[in-house]
Amino acid sequence: MTEWTHGLSRRDALRLGVAAGPSALLAACGWDGGHGLMPGLRLFSRVNDWVGERIFLGRLRPAPEYPVSARTKPQDFPAYSITYNQTGRFPGVARSDAWALDVGGLVRKPLRLTRATIEALPAVTYTVKHHCVEGWTAIATWTGVPVSTIAAMAEPTGEARYLRFDSFDSGYYNGWDLASAMHPQTILAYAWNDRPLMMNHGAPLRLYSPIKLGYKLTKYLTRMTFTRDRPGGYWEDQGYPWFAGV
Amino acid sequence: MVKRHHGIVRATHWLTALLLLGMIGSGLQIYGAFPHFGPRGATYPLPNPWDGSGFPEWARLGGWLAGGLNWHFALAWPFVLTGLVYLAYLIFSGEWRSLLFRARDIRPAWQMQRYYLGLNPEHPPQGKHNALQKLAYTSIVLIGALAVASGFAIYKPVQLAWLTAVFGGYELARYWHFLFVWLFVAFTLLHVALVFLVDPASLRAMVTGWYRGRFPSHD
């Protein structure tokens, strides 16, 4: 699996024509409540985050898996990135050996992992349903290493309560509660539908989990940071729900 | 003049009307982010006149998807609480007896329908509410409960997978949730039309509690 630094073929680029997702996210019209009400709405959103963390994640329920035959056709599975929205091109790394994942923050053993190292770790493969905040769903097979495996290697300290995921996609990042991040289905994925992850889906490595909405699943990963304080997120900082568990 | 509606009923009635307006407006805002039903690559052949189109600005609340979501998830709390307060009042006051549609109301409901269609010259005798009203007021509570349940089904389709399965899965639950909007809208239009056409005094009763109209019985 070393083809992920390649650019998109014309055919793949055409397939991306259906990746219409972000336009709706960026649309801005109608009344949002104004400066008076927005802070109140954000407060409710935090209450809902709290309920999500305390009640809905109490038992770490796994998401159902589907047969491979249930997969959404590859060309129908949307993909977008902030960089793509701004420039029409997906972000990429020039050379595969120039990329590595940094694992740090409140850990005893900071790590720097190449993709070969990550691919050598015990992998998880599952076929699951993707839930986008916009309301669509799509099914695909993902392969990767559980985040909990990486955490066990890095040995987070008792102070660590959150995980921050950074990317090379124009500042895109996400903050996760540790319980969701340590869920057995939360993985660092490097393959999609049995093929090496392509640029549109976040190559060389992306976060994936069927227990969160799509915007929590950081693509184009560069760093994992264990923190004591709650990190924000690219869309979360603009008002999207932070917990976003499904 | 008879005292018709307790303060709890009047307060929850108008609060529900206001909250429902906000829930629908923010819901239509959310719908615009993906105006289809069915998974990616397979739109379900379900009737939806709004497939592929968003709703006009005046009908939406929230400004963008995140705003719509925040409004929807904030208003959902008082919406559900108001409904529970109303139901609790009906149960503890015994008021449910004049509102719950039961098997014995089927025949009177049919007669009432015939009256509205001009096939019965006489208005059938009734208590506080006629049988058709009971049917409407019982149905709207059920529709409200189903709207909330289907809302939870699409809010947490993994953690509440059993509930989502009851509605036929995430994609269908989303459709039912959308459909309930139009049942609410249809109910409200009919409800308001009948108030003015049949018994305008009932509007005052829902505001002040006091009723001086055609159907003073107080069962």
Interface residues (C-beta under 8 A of the other chain):
Chain A: A24 L25 L26 A27 A28 C29 G30 W31 D32 G33 M38 G40 L41 R42 F44 S45 V47 N48 G52 F56 L57 R61 A63 P64 T72 K73 Q75 D76 F77 P78 K129 H131 C132 V133 E134 G135 W136 T137 A138 I139 P210 I211 W235 Q238 G239 Y240 P241 G245 V246
Chain B: Q29 I30 Y31 G32 A33 F34 H36 P39 R40 G41 E57 R60 L61 G62 G63 W64 L65 A66 G67 L69 N70 W71 F73 A74 W77 I154 Y155 K156 P157 V158 Q159 L160 A161 Y170 E171 R174
